[in-house]
């Protein structure tokens, strides 16, 4: 349940009778980002009481320091997802909007994680509407 942040080996050379101190390993507990991709029924960009249907399948990607892809997940039918076993750090979570939908909230969310923490990144999408004029 821990992640090494320094590697599991430290190369060193000891001479006969020599004592070496300050050879340390650093570990941390993994963190996670959870959230959902939900259908925004009225397209207002706000999570209203009626907005409870998941938009699936959406792909969520976690980029450490905004550039290094660390994890991806596809959300469940209810819209929920989890990006697990992440090292602590500053992340950008990017939603790939499913075909046939439009985002009503930003498709990127910044999340800062510490050891054993759980961050949240939620997204709202809507279906485009069509207006058709009646012909006389």
Secondary structure as GFF3:
##gff-version 3
##sequence-region A 1 136
A	DSSP	beta_strand	2	4	.	.	.	ID=ss1
A	DSSP	beta_strand	27	29	.	.	.	ID=ss2
A	DSSP	beta_strand	31	39	.	.	.	ID=ss3
A	DSSP	beta_strand	59	64	.	.	.	ID=ss4
A	DSSP	beta_strand	68	74	.	.	.	ID=ss5
A	DSSP	beta_strand	80	86	.	.	.	ID=ss6
A	DSSP	beta_strand	89	96	.	.	.	ID=ss7
A	DSSP	beta_strand	102	103	.	.	.	ID=ss8
A	DSSP	beta_strand	108	113	.	.	.	ID=ss9
A	DSSP	beta_strand	118	120	.	.	.	ID=ss10
A	DSSP	beta_strand	123	126	.	.	.	ID=ss11
###
